[in-house]
Amino acid sequence: LRRSGSLPLLARAMAETLVAVMNHGEKCIGCLSHLNRRVIALASIIDGACCLTAENRRVLCSVDKNTEEPAGLLVSSILHLLSTHGGSYRNPDVPLKADSILSDMALTSLRTLTSLTHENSVAGAQLMLEYKTVTGTASSHGDILQSHHSGDENRGVAHLLRLLFRMVHMHRKLRSFTHAMDQDKNRYIHH
């Protein structure tokens, strides 16, 4: 894949798919399902390429939206998807089916980010850059923009830590809710 020049195309295709998800989000379940299948297929190929060699991981992280930005296209796109749809609290305005698909895509993207960052100093450096989340629809590739002058930026790793904190908090709430349901079920059975 690396020798054929396909890796940069795969990285760009994945990033563009994530941009499409962020632009069209929960508007159309059919479109979202198609984008989810595309994310899963691309992530599978990218994850496999990451497992083969460290050089593949570096190449995948070196694709930029333009030559002036040091932030990698793929890492920044994944970070944006995770910061907007990963582990977030359920939005009542989003249909449950769309919310489920977006959660699946966020998990797939998190797995891909894990593959990309394994023993990869390029991806590690990109996670240490400061990012400002774009509000509204995505304007182009790599929709977390690197920012040097605004006061509301966070390092990519901070976005990930916030995501993990939300996921742990949600897991605890779910476990507490499940425990309460089990207690109610036991009371009902024993009476």
N, CA, C and O atoms as a DFTB+ gen file, in Angstrom:
764 C
 N C O
     1  1       0.817      -1.208       0.000
     2  2       0.000       0.000       0.000
     3  2       0.855       1.265       0.000
     4  3       0.554       2.231      -0.701
     5  1       1.924       1.247       0.794
     6  2       2.790       2.425       0.876
     7  2       3.496       2.657      -0.455
     8  3       3.553       3.782      -0.951
     9  1       4.030       1.590      -1.022
    10  2       4.776       1.727      -2.274
    11  2       3.880       2.181      -3.428
    12  3       4.332       2.879      -4.337
    13  1       2.623       1.784      -3.385
    14  2       1.709       2.163      -4.470
    15  2       1.210       3.597      -4.323
    16  3       0.604       4.142      -5.246
    17  1       1.463       4.207      -3.172
    18  2       0.992       5.571      -2.941
    19  2      -0.445       5.643      -2.474
    20  3      -1.050       6.715      -2.492
    21  1      -1.006       4.510      -2.051
    22  2      -2.406       4.449      -1.640
    23  2      -2.661       4.979      -0.233
    24  3      -3.770       5.421       0.067
    25  1      -1.657       4.941       0.627
    26  2      -1.886       5.347       2.023
    27  2      -2.364       6.795       2.154
    28  3      -3.312       7.046       2.898
    29  1      -1.750       7.753       1.465
    30  2      -2.281       9.117       1.577
    31  2      -3.718       9.232       1.069
    32  3      -4.511      10.005       1.607
    33  1      -4.046       8.465       0.039
    34  2      -5.420       8.484      -0.478
    35  2      -6.397       7.904       0.540
    36  3      -7.507       8.412       0.703
    37  1      -5.979       6.837       1.225
    38  2      -6.827       6.247       2.271
    39  2      -7.043       7.229       3.428
    40  3      -8.158       7.378       3.929
    41  1      -5.970       7.889       3.840
    42  2      -6.070       8.873       4.930
    43  2      -7.011       9.998       4.530
    44  3      -7.856      10.415       5.323
    45  1      -6.873      10.488       3.316
    46  2      -7.724      11.578       2.834
    47  2      -9.183      11.111       2.719
    48  3     -10.097      11.854       3.079
    49  1      -9.405       9.898       2.225
    50  2     -10.772       9.363       2.097
    51  2     -11.437       9.239       3.466
    52  3     -12.611       9.577       3.623
    53  1     -10.688       8.754       4.455
    54  2     -11.238       8.628       5.810
    55  2     -11.562      10.008       6.373
    56  3     -12.635      10.209       6.942
    57  1     -10.648      10.953       6.218
    58  2     -10.876      12.307       6.738
    59  2     -12.080      12.950       6.051
    60  3     -12.894      13.593       6.713
    61  1     -12.201      12.789       4.750
    62  2     -13.333      13.366       4.018
    63  2     -14.646      12.716       4.429
    64  3     -15.678      13.384       4.483
    65  1     -14.617      11.428       4.718
    66  2     -15.816      10.748       5.193
    67  2     -16.227      11.290       6.560
    68  3     -17.411      11.509       6.815
    69  1     -15.252      11.503       7.433
    70  2     -15.564      12.064       8.753
    71  2     -16.118      13.482       8.629
    72  3     -17.008      13.863       9.390
    73  1     -15.605      14.267       7.684
    74  2     -16.144      15.606       7.422
    75  2     -17.597      15.488       6.976
    76  3     -18.450      16.251       7.430
    77  1     -17.884      14.536       6.090
    78  2     -19.265      14.331       5.632
    79  2     -20.179      13.964       6.791
    80  3     -21.317      14.427       6.851
    81  1     -19.697      13.142       7.707
    82  2     -20.483      12.772       8.892
    83  2     -20.799      14.019       9.711
    84  3     -21.934      14.212      10.147
    85  1     -19.791      14.861       9.915
    86  2     -19.995      16.058      10.733
    87  2     -20.892      17.074      10.041
    88  3     -21.598      17.826      10.714
    89  1     -20.881      17.115       8.716
    90  2     -21.737      18.050       7.990
    91  2     -23.169      17.569       7.863
    92  3     -24.102      18.372       7.857
    93  1     -23.346      16.253       7.760
    94  2     -24.683      15.726       7.513
    95  2     -25.244      14.981       8.706
    96  3     -26.426      14.642       8.748
    97  1     -24.371      14.729       9.683
    98  2     -24.743      14.135      10.962
    99  2     -26.021      13.349      10.992
   100  3     -26.165      12.331      10.314
   101  1     -26.950      13.833      11.789
   102  2     -28.154      13.071      12.069
   103  2     -29.312      13.407      11.137
   104  3     -30.445      13.016      11.418
   105  1     -29.071      14.116      10.043
   106  2     -30.151      14.568       9.164
   107  2     -30.826      13.430       8.397
   108  3     -32.041      13.449       8.200
   109  1     -30.056      12.459       7.973
   110  2     -30.583      11.385       7.129
   111  2     -30.003      10.053       7.607
   112  3     -28.797       9.822       7.520
   113  1     -30.867       9.192       8.106
   114  2     -30.415       7.901       8.637
   115  2     -29.776       7.054       7.538
   116  3     -28.769       6.391       7.787
   117  1     -30.336       7.063       6.334
   118  2     -29.765       6.298       5.231
   119  2     -28.362       6.777       4.873
   120  3     -27.456       5.971       4.658
   121  1     -28.193       8.099       4.812
   122  2     -26.872       8.674       4.512
   123  2     -25.886       8.338       5.623
   124  3     -24.734       7.986       5.368
   125  1     -26.355       8.451       6.846
   126  2     -25.497       8.177       8.000
   127  2     -25.084       6.704       8.017
   128  3     -23.939       6.387       8.340
   129  1     -26.000       5.813       7.676
   130  2     -25.678       4.379       7.612
   131  2     -24.634       4.114       6.529
   132  3     -23.707       3.331       6.733
   133  1     -24.787       4.767       5.382
   134  2     -23.796       4.614       4.299
   135  2     -22.426       5.113       4.759
   136  3     -21.414       4.446       4.546
   137  1     -22.399       6.286       5.390
   138  2     -21.125       6.835       5.875
   139  2     -20.509       5.936       6.941
   140  3     -19.288       5.794       7.008
   141  1     -21.346       5.334       7.768
   142  2     -20.848       4.417       8.799
   143  2     -20.179       3.203       8.148
   144  3     -19.102       2.785       8.573
   145  1     -20.811       2.645       7.130
   146  2     -20.195       1.501       6.428
   147  2     -18.872       1.910       5.809
   148  3     -17.911       1.141       5.821
   149  1     -18.821       3.118       5.270
   150  2     -17.579       3.608       4.665
   151  2     -16.489       3.810       5.723
   152  3     -15.334       3.445       5.504
   153  1     -16.858       4.391       6.870
   154  2     -15.893       4.581       7.964
   155  2     -15.354       3.230       8.424
   156  3     -14.150       3.069       8.620
   157  1     -16.244       2.269       8.594
   158  2     -15.823       0.937       9.059
   159  2     -14.864       0.299       8.044
   160  3     -13.841      -0.262       8.436
   161  1     -15.181       0.379       6.752
   162  2     -14.323      -0.229       5.724
   163  2     -12.954       0.461       5.669
   164  3     -11.919      -0.204       5.640
   165  1     -12.959       1.788       5.656
   166  2     -11.688       2.517       5.598
   167  2     -10.864       2.295       6.864
   168  3      -9.649       2.111       6.798
   169  1     -11.532       2.314       8.017
   170  2     -10.827       2.106       9.284
   171  2     -10.187       0.726       9.326
   172  3      -9.078       0.571       9.837
   173  1     -10.871      -0.266       8.797
   174  2     -10.326      -1.622       8.770
   175  2      -9.038      -1.682       7.953
   176  3      -8.062      -2.304       8.374
   177  1      -9.032      -1.044       6.795
   178  2      -7.839      -1.035       5.949
   179  2      -6.715      -0.246       6.627
   180  3      -5.566      -0.686       6.650
   181  1      -7.056       0.916       7.174
   182  2      -6.050       1.760       7.834
   183  2      -5.476       1.050       9.053
   184  3      -4.264       1.061       9.265
   185  1      -6.342       0.429       9.858
   186  2      -5.853      -0.307      11.034
   187  2      -4.912      -1.435      10.623
   188  3      -3.882      -1.656      11.258
   189  1      -5.272      -2.142       9.560
   190  2      -4.410      -3.222       9.062
   191  2      -3.062      -2.698       8.590
   192  3      -2.022      -3.296       8.868
   193  1      -3.086      -1.579       7.874
   194  2      -1.838      -0.980       7.397
   195  2      -0.984      -0.515       8.574
   196  3       0.242      -0.616       8.535
   197  1      -1.635      -0.006       9.622
   198  2      -0.896       0.440      10.810
   199  2      -0.183      -0.728      11.494
   200  3       0.911      -0.568      12.034
   201  1      -0.804      -1.880      11.464
   202  2      -0.206      -3.057      12.105
   203  2       1.009      -3.580      11.349
   204  3       1.875      -4.226      11.940
   205  1       1.081      -3.308      10.058
   206  2       2.164      -3.862       9.248
   207  2       3.514      -3.214       9.536
   208  3       4.496      -3.916       9.779
   209  1       3.575      -1.886       9.513
   210  2       4.862      -1.222       9.753
   211  2       4.657       0.140      10.407
   212  3       3.604       0.762      10.262
   213  1       5.664       0.585      11.118
   214  2       5.642       1.918      11.724
   215  2       5.665       2.989      10.639
   216  3       5.091       4.064      10.810
   217  1       6.326       2.697       9.527
   218  2       6.379       3.670       8.434
   219  2       4.982       3.954       7.876
   220  3       4.679       5.092       7.517
   221  1       4.131       2.924       7.801
   222  2       2.752       3.129       7.355
   223  2       2.028       4.103       8.282
   224  3       1.310       4.988       7.817
   225  1       2.217       3.942       9.590
   226  2       1.576       4.844      10.554
   227  2       2.051       6.281      10.345
   228  3       1.252       7.215      10.397
   229  1       3.335       6.453      10.113
   230  2       3.876       7.805       9.895
   231  2       3.318       8.422       8.606
   232  3       2.959       9.599       8.585
   233  1       3.247       7.633       7.544
   234  2       2.729       8.142       6.268
   235  2       1.268       8.548       6.418
   236  3       0.874       9.613       5.941
   237  1       0.461       7.720       7.070
   238  2      -0.955       8.033       7.258
   239  2      -1.155       9.322       8.057
   240  3      -2.120      10.053       7.832
   241  1      -0.255       9.593       8.974
   242  2      -0.365      10.799       9.801
   243  2       0.275      12.014       9.160
   244  3       0.135      13.122       9.679
   245  1       0.968      11.842       8.056
   246  2       1.673      12.953       7.425
   247  2       0.857      13.652       6.355
   248  3       1.293      14.665       5.809
   249  1      -0.327      13.125       6.046
   250  2      -1.180      13.744       5.032
   251  2      -1.807      14.988       5.648
   252  3      -2.471      14.911       6.682
   253  1      -1.590      16.137       5.006
   254  2      -2.119      17.407       5.496
   255  2      -3.190      17.935       4.556
   256  3      -3.258      17.573       3.382
   257  1      -4.032      18.813       5.121
   258  2      -5.044      19.443       4.275
   259  2      -4.401      20.456       3.338
   260  3      -4.916      20.716       2.250
   261  1      -3.285      21.021       3.755
   262  2      -2.473      21.859       2.874
   263  2      -1.058      21.860       3.429
   264  3      -0.819      21.336       4.517
   265  1      -0.151      22.424       2.720
   266  2       1.251      22.328       3.128
   267  2       1.619      23.276       4.258
   268  3       2.701      23.145       4.831
   269  1       0.749      24.235       4.598
   270  2       1.076      25.204       5.636
   271  2       0.728      24.719       7.036
   272  3       1.256      25.244       8.017
   273  1      -0.136      23.742       7.146
   274  2      -0.595      23.258       8.449
   275  2       0.225      22.058       8.908
   276  3       0.344      21.084       8.165
   277  1       0.792      22.101      10.104
   278  2       1.529      20.944      10.590
   279  2       0.611      19.844      11.125
   280  3       1.048      18.705      11.288
   281  1      -0.635      20.165      11.395
   282  2      -1.564      19.171      11.936
   283  2      -1.955      18.194      10.839
   284  3      -2.332      18.605       9.741
   285  1      -1.866      16.920      11.129
   286  2      -2.231      15.904      10.163
   287  2      -3.728      15.886       9.924
   288  3      -4.518      16.063      10.851
   289  1      -4.104      15.675       8.703
   290  2      -5.493      15.652       8.290
   291  2      -6.285      14.562       9.012
   292  3      -7.373      14.825       9.526
   293  1      -5.759      13.366       9.052
   294  2      -6.493      12.245       9.621
   295  2      -6.644      12.373      11.139
   296  3      -7.742      12.185      11.665
   297  1      -5.584      12.683      11.833
   298  2      -5.660      12.810      13.292
   299  2      -6.614      13.932      13.690
   300  3      -7.432      13.750      14.591
   301  1      -6.524      15.084      13.037
   302  2      -7.392      16.201      13.401
   303  2      -8.858      15.903      13.096
   304  3      -9.739      16.314      13.851
   305  1      -9.132      15.194      12.001
   306  2     -10.513      14.828      11.666
   307  2     -11.087      13.852      12.699
   308  3     -12.240      13.976      13.112
   309  1     -10.276      12.894      13.102
   310  2     -10.730      11.942      14.127
   311  2     -10.988      12.665      15.443
   312  3     -11.995      12.415      16.106
   313  1     -10.081      13.559      15.821
   314  2     -10.266      14.312      17.065
   315  2     -11.555      15.125      17.037
   316  3     -12.262      15.211      18.041
   317  1     -11.856      15.717      15.893
   318  2     -13.082      16.513      15.812
   319  2     -14.313      15.629      15.949
   320  3     -15.242      15.974      16.679
   321  1     -14.333      14.502      15.262
   322  2     -15.485      13.598      15.382
   323  2     -15.643      13.147      16.830
   324  3     -16.754      13.132      17.362
   325  1     -14.538      12.783      17.464
   326  2     -14.609      12.312      18.848
   327  2     -15.052      13.417      19.791
   328  3     -15.794      13.156      20.738
   329  1     -14.614      14.645      19.551
   330  2     -14.988      15.728      20.460
   331  2     -16.445      16.137      20.271
   332  3     -17.045      16.695      21.190
   333  1     -17.026      15.873      19.103
   334  2     -18.422      16.253      18.889
   335  2     -19.404      15.097      19.070
   336  3     -20.542      15.327      19.479
   337  1     -18.997      13.868      18.780
   338  2     -19.939      12.740      18.846
   339  2     -19.488      11.595      19.744
   340  3     -20.264      10.670      19.982
   341  1     -18.288      11.628      20.235
   342  2     -17.789      10.509      21.020
   343  2     -18.140      10.628      22.484
   344  3     -17.766      11.604      23.133
   345  1     -18.849       9.657      23.014
   346  2     -19.135       9.611      24.441
   347  2     -19.961      10.762      24.939
   348  3     -19.989      11.033      26.140
   349  1     -20.638      11.448      24.038
   350  2     -21.422      12.596      24.478
   351  2     -22.733      12.128      25.096
   352  3     -23.206      11.017      24.854
   353  1     -23.288      13.002      25.886
   354  2     -24.581      12.693      26.475
   355  2     -25.617      12.719      25.374
   356  3     -25.519      13.504      24.431
   357  1     -26.587      11.877      25.496
   358  2     -27.620      11.748      24.467
   359  2     -28.334      13.074      24.237
   360  3     -28.845      13.687      25.174
   361  1     -28.363      13.504      22.991
   362  2     -29.070      14.709      22.589
   363  2     -30.496      14.303      22.230
   364  3     -30.688      13.528      21.293
   365  1     -31.503      14.806      22.951
   366  2     -32.885      14.395      22.677
   367  2     -33.379      14.825      21.296
   368  3     -34.370      14.285      20.805
   369  1     -32.706      15.787      20.664
   370  2     -33.113      16.235      19.332
   371  2     -32.621      15.294      18.232
   372  3     -33.063      15.398      17.087
   373  1     -31.718      14.384      18.565
   374  2     -31.167      13.450      17.591
   375  2     -31.924      12.128      17.699
   376  3     -32.056      11.582      18.794
   377  1     -32.424      11.607      16.572
   378  2     -33.108      10.307      16.631
   379  2     -32.188       9.235      17.234
   380  3     -30.976       9.249      17.017
   381  1     -32.779       8.321      17.982
   382  2     -32.006       7.287      18.663
   383  2     -31.156       6.479      17.697
   384  3     -30.011       6.156      18.013
   385  1     -31.688       6.144      16.526
   386  2     -30.931       5.368      15.526
   387  2     -29.694       6.152      15.079
   388  3     -28.612       5.577      14.963
   389  1     -29.842       7.446      14.829
   390  2     -28.702       8.276      14.413
   391  2     -27.677       8.360      15.533
   392  3     -26.475       8.287      15.278
   393  1     -28.134       8.511      16.757
   394  2     -27.239       8.587      17.905
   395  2     -26.423       7.301      18.035
   396  3     -25.228       7.341      18.326
   397  1     -27.075       6.169      17.818
   398  2     -26.396       4.874      17.890
   399  2     -25.336       4.745      16.790
   400  3     -24.230       4.269      17.049
   401  1     -25.665       5.164      15.574
   402  2     -24.716       5.083      14.461
   403  2     -23.531       6.011      14.726
   404  3     -22.385       5.627      14.493
   405  1     -23.794       7.223      15.208
   406  2     -22.710       8.168      15.498
   407  2     -21.796       7.622      16.594
   408  3     -20.579       7.792      16.527
   409  1     -22.370       6.976      17.593
   410  2     -21.566       6.373      18.656
   411  2     -20.680       5.264      18.107
   412  3     -19.515       5.153      18.488
   413  1     -21.228       4.441      17.210
   414  2     -20.435       3.382      16.579
   415  2     -19.272       3.966      15.774
   416  3     -18.157       3.446      15.810
   417  1     -19.547       5.052      15.047
   418  2     -18.485       5.689      14.264
   419  2     -17.415       6.275      15.165
   420  3     -16.227       6.205      14.850
   421  1     -17.825       6.849      16.278
   422  2     -16.851       7.415      17.214
   423  2     -15.961       6.309      17.771
   424  3     -14.749       6.492      17.890
   425  1     -16.548       5.167      18.112
   426  2     -15.765       4.045      18.631
   427  2     -14.798       3.517      17.571
   428  3     -13.639       3.236      17.875
   429  1     -15.266       3.383      16.343
   430  2     -14.398       2.946      15.244
   431  2     -13.249       3.934      15.056
   432  3     -12.103       3.529      14.862
   433  1     -13.555       5.218      15.115
   434  2     -12.525       6.254      14.954
   435  2     -11.515       6.226      16.096
   436  3     -10.320       6.430      15.884
   437  1     -12.003       5.974      17.306
   438  2     -11.104       5.877      18.455
   439  2     -10.143       4.697      18.286
   440  3      -8.961       4.802      18.612
   441  1     -10.648       3.594      17.783
   442  2      -9.781       2.432      17.515
   443  2      -8.723       2.777      16.463
   444  3      -7.558       2.401      16.594
   445  1      -9.141       3.492      15.427
   446  2      -8.195       3.886      14.383
   447  2      -7.141       4.829      14.950
   448  3      -5.959       4.705      14.631
   449  1      -7.563       5.766      15.784
   450  2      -6.601       6.682      16.408
   451  2      -5.612       5.912      17.270
   452  3      -4.429       6.251      17.310
   453  1      -6.079       4.887      17.956
   454  2      -5.197       4.041      18.760
   455  2      -4.163       3.350      17.865
   456  3      -2.982       3.289      18.206
   457  1      -4.614       2.833      16.725
   458  2      -3.683       2.193      15.783
   459  2      -2.670       3.188      15.239
   460  3      -1.484       2.876      15.132
   461  1      -3.132       4.381      14.896
   462  2      -2.248       5.395      14.332
   463  2      -1.180       5.856      15.314
   464  3      -0.042       6.114      14.920
   465  1      -1.538       5.961      16.580
   466  2      -0.624       6.540      17.565
   467  2       0.327       5.525      18.182
   468  3       1.227       5.908      18.931
   469  1       0.152       4.252      17.890
   470  2       1.021       3.225      18.465
   471  2       2.457       3.425      17.992
   472  3       2.746       3.306      16.801
   473  1       3.356       3.728      18.929
   474  2       4.774       3.937      18.632
   475  2       4.973       4.847      17.422
   476  3       5.783       4.552      16.543
   477  1       4.234       5.948      17.380
   478  2       4.280       6.864      16.241
   479  2       4.498       8.283      16.760
   480  3       3.571       8.916      17.266
   481  1       5.708       8.771      16.633
   482  2       6.025      10.102      17.146
   483  2       5.327      11.205      16.353
   484  3       5.066      12.277      16.899
   485  1       5.021      10.967      15.080
   486  2       4.312      11.968      14.272
   487  2       2.912      12.185      14.842
   488  3       2.497      13.324      15.055
   489  1       2.186      11.097      15.089
   490  2       0.834      11.203      15.655
   491  2       0.885      11.750      17.079
   492  3       0.028      12.542      17.472
   493  1       1.885      11.330      17.849
   494  2       2.039      11.852      19.210
   495  2       2.232      13.355      19.213
   496  3       1.660      14.057      20.046
   497  1       3.033      13.848      18.289
   498  2       3.249      15.297      18.180
   499  2       1.959      16.004      17.772
   500  3       1.682      17.111      18.234
   501  1       1.173      15.368      16.907
   502  2      -0.094      15.971      16.496
   503  2      -1.084      16.033      17.655
   504  3      -1.864      16.981      17.746
   505  1      -1.066      15.045      18.536
   506  2      -1.944      15.071      19.707
   507  2      -1.541      16.156      20.700
   508  3      -2.365      16.621      21.488
   509  1      -0.280      16.557      20.661
   510  2       0.199      17.595      21.578
   511  2      -0.026      19.008      21.037
   512  3       0.174      19.982      21.762
   513  1      -0.439      19.131      19.775
   514  2      -0.751      20.448      19.219
   515  2      -2.009      20.993      19.874
   516  3      -2.832      20.235      20.389
   517  1      -2.151      22.304      19.849
   518  2      -3.361      22.923      20.383
   519  2      -4.383      23.045      19.265
   520  3      -4.065      23.485      18.160
   521  1      -5.613      22.649      19.564
   522  2      -6.691      22.655      18.592
   523  2      -7.844      23.473      19.112
   524  3      -8.081      23.553      20.317
   525  1      -8.545      24.070      18.200
   526  2      -9.772      24.780      18.522
   527  2     -10.873      24.073      17.749
   528  3     -10.766      23.914      16.533
   529  1     -11.904      23.657      18.417
   530  2     -12.988      22.961      17.748
   531  2     -13.783      23.942      16.907
   532  3     -14.127      25.036      17.354
   533  1     -14.066      23.532      15.686
   534  2     -14.865      24.360      14.787
   535  2     -16.328      24.182      15.157
   536  3     -16.785      23.058      15.361
   537  1     -17.061      25.278      15.246
   538  2     -18.496      25.182      15.500
   539  2     -19.226      25.259      14.175
   540  3     -18.694      25.784      13.197
   541  1     -20.435      24.742      14.138
   542  2     -21.198      24.747      12.898
   543  2     -20.763      23.592      12.018
   544  3     -20.257      22.581      12.506
   545  1     -20.962      23.748      10.724
   546  2     -20.610      22.666       9.811
   547  2     -19.139      22.734       9.454
   548  3     -18.504      23.786       9.535
   549  1     -18.629      21.617       9.070
   550  2     -17.218      21.525       8.691
   551  2     -17.032      22.203       7.343
   552  3     -17.820      22.003       6.419
   553  1     -15.988      23.003       7.241
   554  2     -15.781      23.753       6.012
   555  2     -14.887      23.014       5.025
   556  3     -15.039      23.171       3.814
   557  1     -13.978      22.230       5.520
   558  2     -13.086      21.482       4.637
   559  2     -12.501      20.327       5.407
   560  3     -13.062      19.910       6.421
   561  1     -11.404      19.811       4.954
   562  2     -10.772      18.661       5.596
   563  2     -10.205      19.041       6.950
   564  3      -9.855      20.198       7.183
   565  1     -10.117      18.074       7.834
   566  2      -9.426      18.253       9.101
   567  2     -10.059      19.296       9.978
   568  3      -9.458      20.343      10.221
   569  1     -11.264      19.041      10.463
   570  2     -12.079      20.089      11.030
   571  2     -11.827      20.451      12.466
   572  3     -12.656      21.111      13.092
   573  1     -10.724      20.042      12.994
   574  2     -10.237      20.703      14.188
   575  2      -9.113      21.560      13.662
   576  3      -8.163      21.047      13.070
   577  1      -9.204      22.826      13.864
   578  2      -8.192      23.710      13.299
   579  2      -7.103      23.973      14.310
   580  3      -7.378      24.180      15.492
   581  1      -5.891      23.966      13.859
   582  2      -4.799      24.337      14.744
   583  2      -4.928      25.824      15.006
   584  3      -5.177      26.600      14.083
   585  1      -4.762      26.226      16.244
   586  2      -4.939      27.626      16.593
   587  2      -3.786      28.082      17.464
   588  3      -3.405      27.385      18.405
   589  1      -3.226      29.243      17.164
   590  2      -2.112      29.764      17.944
   591  2      -2.483      31.008      18.726
   592  3      -1.748      31.392      19.636
   593  1      -3.594      31.651      18.408
   594  2      -3.857      32.972      18.956
   595  2      -5.098      33.068      19.814
   596  3      -5.213      34.020      20.587
   597  1      -6.007      32.165      19.727
   598  2      -7.237      32.254      20.509
   599  2      -7.020      31.641      21.888
   600  3      -6.105      30.840      22.078
   601  1      -7.855      32.016      22.843
   602  2      -7.689      31.510      24.201
   603  2      -8.484      30.255      24.483
   604  3      -8.443      29.757      25.608
   605  1      -9.215      29.714      23.503
   606  2     -10.085      28.576      23.781
   607  2      -9.627      27.294      23.097
   608  3     -10.457      26.471      22.711
   609  1      -8.336      27.117      22.943
   610  2      -7.840      25.897      22.335
   611  2      -7.367      24.913      23.414
   612  3      -7.026      25.298      24.533
   613  1      -7.361      23.660      23.044
   614  2      -6.889      22.582      23.911
   615  2      -5.996      21.673      23.093
   616  3      -6.130      21.577      21.874
   617  1      -5.097      21.018      23.772
   618  2      -4.276      20.027      23.092
   619  2      -5.164      18.845      22.702
   620  3      -6.175      18.569      23.348
   621  1      -4.768      18.157      21.635
   622  2      -5.537      17.007      21.184
   623  2      -5.709      15.970      22.276
   624  3      -6.765      15.347      22.393
   625  1      -4.673      15.787      23.073
   626  2      -4.757      14.815      24.154
   627  2      -5.790      15.254      25.193
   628  3      -6.410      14.406      25.835
   629  1      -5.987      16.561      25.369
   630  2      -7.014      17.046      26.301
   631  2      -8.410      16.691      25.800
   632  3      -9.292      16.359      26.591
   633  1      -8.608      16.762      24.477
   634  2      -9.892      16.340      23.901
   635  2     -10.142      14.861      24.213
   636  3     -11.253      14.470      24.569
   637  1      -9.093      14.051      24.074
   638  2      -9.235      12.614      24.354
   639  2      -9.522      12.350      25.828
   640  3     -10.368      11.518      26.156
   641  1      -8.832      13.045      26.706
   642  2      -9.069      12.855      28.141
   643  2     -10.490      13.259      28.517
   644  3     -11.128      12.590      29.330
   645  1     -10.984      14.334      27.941
   646  2     -12.366      14.762      28.213
   647  2     -13.350      13.695      27.741
   648  3     -14.334      13.404      28.420
   649  1     -13.078      13.121      26.581
   650  2     -13.917      12.049      26.057
   651  2     -13.915      10.847      26.997
   652  3     -14.972      10.304      27.320
   653  1     -12.742      10.438      27.429
   654  2     -12.654       9.287      28.331
   655  2     -13.359       9.558      29.647
   656  3     -14.005       8.664      30.195
   657  1     -13.250      10.768      30.164
   658  2     -13.947      11.129      31.397
   659  2     -15.458      11.013      31.203
   660  3     -16.151      10.458      32.056
   661  1     -15.977      11.537      30.078
   662  2     -17.424      11.445      29.819
   663  2     -17.856       9.991      29.702
   664  3     -18.919       9.612      30.193
   665  1     -17.021       9.169      29.043
   666  2     -17.383       7.765      28.877
   667  2     -17.416       7.032      30.215
   668  3     -18.320       6.231      30.455
   669  1     -16.449       7.292      31.084
   670  2     -16.432       6.667      32.412
   671  2     -17.650       7.125      33.208
   672  3     -18.295       6.317      33.877
   673  1     -17.964       8.405      33.138
   674  2     -19.118       8.945      33.864
   675  2     -20.412       8.285      33.368
   676  3     -21.267       7.905      34.168
   677  1     -20.548       8.154      32.037
   678  2     -21.742       7.512      31.482
   679  2     -21.811       6.044      31.883
   680  3     -22.891       5.531      32.175
   681  1     -20.666       5.366      31.900
   682  2     -20.637       3.960      32.287
   683  2     -21.100       3.787      33.734
   684  3     -21.858       2.869      34.045
   685  1     -20.640       4.671      34.609
   686  2     -21.061       4.607      36.014
   687  2     -22.558       4.840      36.149
   688  3     -23.226       4.148      36.917
   689  1     -23.093       5.807      35.411
   690  2     -24.531       6.076      35.461
   691  2     -25.319       4.874      34.959
   692  3     -26.338       4.499      35.538
   693  1     -24.835       4.277      33.882
   694  2     -25.509       3.108      33.318
   695  2     -25.459       1.938      34.292
   696  3     -26.456       1.241      34.482
   697  1     -24.301       1.721      34.910
   698  2     -24.161       0.636      35.877
   699  2     -25.081       0.866      37.074
   700  3     -25.693      -0.082      37.566
   701  1     -25.188       2.099      37.547
   702  2     -26.066       2.435      38.661
   703  2     -27.525       2.202      38.281
   704  3     -28.301       1.668      39.074
   705  1     -27.891       2.601      37.072
   706  2     -29.251       2.406      36.587
   707  2     -29.576       0.926      36.468
   708  3     -30.659       0.497      36.865
   709  1     -28.655       0.143      35.927
   710  2     -28.841      -1.303      35.786
   711  2     -28.970      -1.965      37.155
   712  3     -29.802      -2.854      37.340
   713  1     -28.154      -1.538      38.108
   714  2     -28.223      -2.076      39.464
   715  2     -29.592      -1.789      40.078
   716  3     -30.179      -2.667      40.711
   717  1     -30.103      -0.574      39.900
   718  2     -31.418      -0.214      40.437
   719  2     -32.514      -1.051      39.783
   720  3     -33.465      -1.459      40.449
   721  1     -32.385      -1.309      38.483
   722  2     -33.379      -2.150      37.794
   723  2     -33.338      -3.578      38.322
   724  3     -34.384      -4.200      38.504
   725  1     -32.138      -4.105      38.570
   726  2     -32.012      -5.458      39.121
   727  2     -32.648      -5.550      40.501
   728  3     -33.313      -6.536      40.816
   729  1     -32.446      -4.529      41.322
   730  2     -33.053      -4.526      42.653
   731  2     -34.571      -4.503      42.556
   732  3     -35.251      -5.223      43.288
   733  1     -35.105      -3.687      41.661
   734  2     -36.558      -3.635      41.462
   735  2     -37.084      -4.977      40.982
   736  3     -38.139      -5.427      41.429
   737  1     -36.360      -5.618      40.076
   738  2     -36.776      -6.918      39.553
   739  2     -36.779      -7.955      40.675
   740  3     -37.712      -8.751      40.781
   741  1     -35.739      -7.949      41.513
   742  2     -35.675      -8.903      42.623
   743  2     -36.815      -8.670      43.618
   744  3     -37.408      -9.634      44.101
   745  1     -37.126      -7.436      43.927
   746  2     -38.240      -7.131      44.844
   747  2     -39.543      -7.630      44.260
   748  3     -40.371      -8.190      44.978
   749  1     -39.737      -7.432      42.960
   750  2     -40.969      -7.846      42.313
   751  2     -41.086      -9.366      42.323
   752  3     -42.168      -9.899      42.570
   753  1     -39.990     -10.068      42.059
   754  2     -40.009     -11.533      42.027
   755  2     -40.267     -12.108      43.411
   756  3     -40.984     -13.100      43.540
   757  1     -39.697     -11.508      44.443
   758  2     -39.821     -12.045      45.793
   759  2     -41.139     -11.666      46.458
   760  3     -41.434     -12.186      47.534
   761  1     -41.917     -10.814      45.888
   762  2     -43.198     -10.423      46.514
   763  2     -44.323     -11.041      45.831
   764  3     -45.472     -10.828      46.216
